[in-house]
Each structure stands twice: as structure tokens, then as C-alpha cells.
Amino acid sequence: MTIHSSVLDIIADTPIVKARRLDTGVCELYLKLESQNPGGSIKDRIGLKMIEAAEARGDIRPGDTLVEGTAGNTGIGLALVAQQKGYRLVLVIPDKMSREKIFNLKAMGAEVVLTRSDVPKGHPEHYQDLAASIAAKTPRGYHVNQFGNPDNPAAHAEGTGPEILRQMAEVGGVDAVVVGVGSGGTLTGLAQCFAEQAPEVELILADPAGSILKGVVETGEIGKATGSWLVEGIGEGSKPPPVADFSRVRKAYAIDDRESFLTARELLRSEGILAGSSTGTLLAAALRWCREQTTPKKILVFVCDTGNKYLSKLYNDYWMLDNGFIEREQHGDLRDLILRPYSQRDTVVVAPADLLMTAYQRMKLYEISQLPVMDGDTIVGILDESDVLLHVYGDEERFRDPVSTAMVSKLDIIDVKSPVESLLPVFDRGHVAIVVDGSKFLGLITRIDLLNWLRRRVH
């Protein structure tokens, strides 16, 4: 086994795995595990290339401040390289990015600036514009600018593309490669490589539903975004990235969030590969392409990044339920609003004799603000953050008191068959609704549960 002198030495040369259990029709589908890069994504490649090329030109030197707008993965790649080479790094991130990505960036020493994800390019708070502004105002600041930096596609033209052709030659070559477009570097770099070395290879675009890029491929015109999307790192709402070259794209698919997320989850169940949300988009497009083929072909899909960064989102059943991406049995009554049904043992509870410290730790662990107090299967109280705070403030030793000393015993109990409107007076009193069927406790309904239920009714 080779011993490397730096973590940067193990960027690229990622493995390819043949899908065995996915339904690919007459085709063979191959998965290139960019998630195996040390920073967990394909963006490690461009992070290394853009910094080393800038160093070679004399644009930067250790001690300078690098600034970039990123959906997260380019930031992690840059943070990895900046950390190893001695640069300060400031990253501007849209506020829809997963918490895991943000935690990862901060842990690597990057300074994170959150900004709005609901504004178009050209707005001063758009993440790319804000990054350019910060770089211009920072002494010895350097705007990496992945969206307009020619070193971005060069990383793929010189590295990723030849690597794919070399690896796939072992199985007789490749007929198509699926890409998404964030900065446009992967698409453009592969287009340059394949034009010179493998002109027969098709490029397939996977685009989030609502993005403008599928329309650019099909009509050559820049239309208007038809919606927003939760898939991270790909898609565009205003205009294509400056470096993006769509001339070699033969087919484009628009994939909605639900299909993307469910496909990523299916990849984990079927092939054991934990991938991020954009991989779900690419894989869904690849599977559609496979179903359209009548003769055997080989298609390659990037596993763009690891799913470890999305555990709180697409791999969280409660988040998926909240957003309407997976369905629970509908009853036509208040059970439809309960996120964590007690009958399924999804409700986090405490007992009257449990310590307040135990209750506090469960609130923290599950990121909830109230707990039903259960004596067996009977609800006897409710405990929320304010109850704990008022009980222990001034005497922290009271964390060792039993829950029964701080819980509220006067409960807002609502029958499961009550109308939704009956929840409003409970919420107006600042309480949580306790739903029962006779004497049987079913679960809690909070304000956010009602809001999520109402939003899911909007089509």
C-alpha cells in the first residue's frame, strides 16, 4: 500500500462500482465514487486545481485570504487545501444548505457567512455576488470564483475525463456520462476531454425541476426558473454559469426533489452507497435514460458527494415527512398532523420519576422543546423547556429533581375526531395539543406540525 505525504495526494483516482440491484433495463450502470475523495466530494478536484494554479501564476501566497461563494462542497474542497497550505478561507453559503456541511466547514477552520438563497444572481446578497464583494474589501483577499474560473473545467478536462476513459476501458468503454451543473466545471471539462479523446460518448444533463438549464439544452434560450428546489449544489435559477458549455449535451432531464431524494435513498438500500441529494438527481436521470434504450449500453453516474452531509435532511424520515416526500397512512382526522405517533413508538417521552437532567438531555438529543410525561401508556403531564428553566433557575442542583416536580398536569387534550380549527385556541395559549382517542394517547401536535400540514396541501 502506498504511503502518502499529504491528504492532498489522495484526491482523484476514485473507484467505479457497477450497479447490481438497480433496475437498469438492458443497460449497465456504473457509479463513480467521488464521495471517496478525502473531503467527501468531486469538488476536492477543483479545490486543489484552482488553488495550485493560482499559486503557480503568483496570484496568491500563504497567508492570503481566499473567498468563495459555494453550496458547500467546493467550500469543503477549498478548506481542505487551504488548511494544508496555510490560507485563511471565508466562504459565503446559501441558507438552504445542510447543517452537516456548515459544521464540516467550520470544523476545518473556514469562516462561514450565511446569506439568502431566495435572491437571483446580481443581487448583493446572492452568495456569488456577496463573495466577490467580501474579497474586494479584504486586504490580500482573493476571489476564487469557481463559476468563472477556467481552472475549474481544466481539473476535469485534464483529470476526471481521462480517468473515466481509462477506467471504463476495462469493461469495453462507456456510452454516456450523466452530469449535473452547479458551477459548470464538470460538464465543460468532460466536454473538452471527450471531444478530443472520445467523441462518441454522450453527455446527459440532470437538472432539478424548476431550474433553467434543461431549457437551455433543449432550446438554446435562457428562460425563467419555474420554481425552487431543495437538492443542493446543482441547478440554476437565473442564467447559466459563465464556464458552462452545453454544446455536447445530447439529452436533459428535469428531476423533482421527491424523485431525487427517494432515488438517493434507493441507492443506499440497493447498492449500499450513501450519497448526497444531487446524486439522487443524476441517478434518477440515468435510470430514465436506461429505460429509453432498446440496445445494451453503458452509462456512468457520479456519486458527487457522501450522504453523511445530508443525514438531517433526505435520510431523516421526519424531515422527509414534513416536506411531503414520503407518505404516511392518511386517516382523515388529527392523526394526519402527528409527526411522531406514540403507537409507533416514535414519540420521545419521559416518566414522572425520571430526572429533569434526563428530560433536558432528551430534548437536546432529539431537538424538541416539549416531552409528554407517561405513566405506562397514560399521559399524566407535559414538560417543556420553560418548565425546566423556571424550575432549575437559581439552583442548578434541581436538575436532579424528578420530572413530576416541574411538569404541567393541566393538559390541553383534544379528541382525534375534532376539527383542525380546534387546535388554534390551544396554540394561542402557547400550549401544545395532546391528541387522544378516548383514553388512548396518540401523540402531540405543535404549531410547526400544523404549518407543515397546511404547506403540504399546497400543490
C-alpha positions, 0 to 999 in steps of 0.5 A, spaced: 500 500 500 502 506 498 504 511 503 502 518 502 505 525 504 499 529 504 491 528 504 492 532 498 495 526 494 489 522 495 484 526 491 482 523 484 483 516 482 476 514 485 473 507 484 467 505 479 462 500 482 457 497 477 450 497 479 447 490 481 440 491 484 438 497 480 433 496 475 437 498 469 433 495 463 438 492 458 443 497 460 449 497 465 450 502 470 456 504 473 457 509 479 463 513 480 465 514 487 467 521 488 464 521 495 471 517 496 475 523 495 478 525 502 473 531 503 467 527 501 466 530 494 468 531 486 469 538 488 476 536 492 478 536 484 477 543 483 479 545 490 486 543 489 486 545 481 484 552 482 488 553 488 495 550 485 494 554 479 493 560 482 499 559 486 503 557 480 501 564 476 503 568 483 496 570 484 496 568 491 501 566 497 500 563 504 497 567 508 492 570 503 485 570 504 481 566 499 473 567 498 468 563 495 461 563 494 459 555 494 453 550 496 458 547 500 462 542 497 467 546 493 467 550 500 469 543 503 474 542 497 477 549 498 478 548 506 481 542 505 487 545 501 487 551 504 488 548 511 494 544 508 497 550 505 496 555 510 490 560 507 485 563 511 478 561 507 471 565 508 466 562 504 459 565 503 453 559 503 446 559 501 441 558 507 438 552 504 444 548 505 445 542 510 447 543 517 452 537 516 456 541 511 456 548 515 459 544 521 464 540 516 466 547 514 467 550 520 470 544 523 476 545 518 477 552 520 473 556 514 469 562 516 462 561 514 457 567 512 450 565 511 446 569 506 439 568 502 438 563 497 431 566 495 435 572 491 437 571 483 444 572 481 446 580 481 443 581 487 448 583 493 446 578 497 446 572 492 452 568 495 456 569 488 455 576 488 456 577 496 463 573 495 466 577 490 464 583 494 467 580 501 474 579 497 474 586 494 474 589 501 479 584 504 486 586 504 490 580 500 483 577 499 482 573 493 476 571 489 476 564 487 470 564 483 469 557 481 463 559 476 468 563 472 474 560 473 477 556 467 481 552 472 475 549 474 473 545 467 481 544 466 481 539 473 476 535 469 478 536 462 485 534 464 483 529 470 476 526 471 475 525 463 481 521 462 480 517 468 473 515 466 476 513 459 481 509 462 477 506 467 471 504 463 476 501 458 476 495 462 469 493 461 469 495 453 468 503 454 462 507 456 456 510 452 454 516 456 456 520 462 450 523 466 452 530 469 449 535 473 451 543 473 452 547 479 458 551 477 459 548 470 466 545 471 464 538 470 460 538 464 465 543 460 471 539 462 468 532 460 466 536 454 473 538 452 476 531 454 471 527 450 471 531 444 478 530 443 479 523 446 472 520 445 467 523 441 462 518 441 460 518 448 454 522 450 453 527 455 446 527 459 444 533 463 440 532 470 437 538 472 432 539 478 425 541 476 424 548 476 431 550 474 433 553 467 438 549 464 434 543 461 431 549 457 437 551 455 439 544 452 433 543 449 432 550 446 438 554 446 434 560 450 435 562 457 428 562 460 425 563 467 426 558 473 419 555 474 420 554 481 425 552 487 428 546 489 431 543 495 437 538 492 443 542 493 449 544 489 446 543 482 441 547 478 440 554 476 435 559 477 437 565 473 442 564 467 447 559 466 454 559 469 459 563 465 464 556 464 458 552 462 458 549 455 452 545 453 454 544 446 455 536 447 449 535 451 445 530 447 439 529 452 436 533 459 432 531 464 428 535 469 428 531 476 423 533 482 426 533 489 421 527 491 424 523 485 431 525 487 431 524 494 427 517 494 432 515 488 438 517 493 435 513 498 434 507 493 441 507 492 443 506 499 438 500 500 440 497 493 447 498 492 449 500 499 452 507 497 450 513 501 450 519 497 448 526 497 441 529 494 444 531 487 446 524 486 439 522 487 438 527 481 443 524 476 441 517 478 434 518 477 436 521 470 440 515 468 435 510 470 430 514 465 435 514 460 436 506 461 429 505 460 429 509 453 434 504 450 432 498 446 440 496 445 445 494 451 449 500 453 453 503 458 452 509 462 456 512 468 453 516 474 457 520 479 456 519 486 458 527 487 458 527 494 457 522 501 450 522 504 453 523 511 452 531 509 445 530 508 443 525 514 438 531 517 435 532 511 433 526 505 435 520 510 431 523 516 424 520 515 421 526 519 424 531 515 422 527 509 415 527 512 414 534 513 416 536 506 411 531 503 416 526 500 414 520 503 407 518 505 404 516 511 397 512 512 392 518 511 386 517 516 382 523 515 382 526 522 388 529 527 392 523 526 394 526 519 398 532 523 402 527 528 409 527 526 411 522 531 405 517 533 406 514 540 403 507 537 409 507 533 413 508 538 416 514 535 414 519 540 420 521 545 417 521 552 419 521 559 416 518 566 414 522 572 420 519 576 425 520 571 430 526 572 429 533 569 437 532 567 434 526 563 428 530 560 433 536 558 438 531 555 432 528 551 430 534 548 437 536 546 438 529 543 432 529 539 431 537 538 424 538 541 422 543 546 416 539 549 416 531 552 409 528 554 410 525 561 407 517 561 405 513 566 405 506 562 401 508 556 397 514 560 399 521 559 399 524 566 403 531 564 407 535 559 414 538 560 417 543 556 423 547 556 420 553 560 418 548 565 425 546 566 428 553 566 423 556 571 424 550 575 432 549 575 433 557 575 437 559 581 439 552 583 442 548 578 442 542 583 434 541 581 436 538 575 436 532 579 429 533 581 424 528 578 420 530 572 413 530 576 416 536 580 416 541 574 411 538 569 404 541 567 398 536 569 393 541 566 393 538 559 390 541 553 387 534 550 383 534 544 379 528 541 382 525 534 375 526 531 375 534 532 376 539 527 383 542 525 380 549 527 380 546 534 387 546 535 388 554 534 385 556 541 390 551 544 396 554 540 394 561 542 395 559 549 402 557 547 400 550 549 401 544 545 395 539 543 395 532 546 391 528 541 387 522 544 382 517 542 378 516 548 383 514 553 388 512 548 394 517 547 396 518 540 401 523 540 402 531 540 401 536 535 405 543 535 404 549 531 410 547 526 406 540 525 400 544 523 404 549 518 407 543 515 400 540 514 397 546 511 404 547 506 403 540 504 396 541 501 399 546 497 400 543 490 
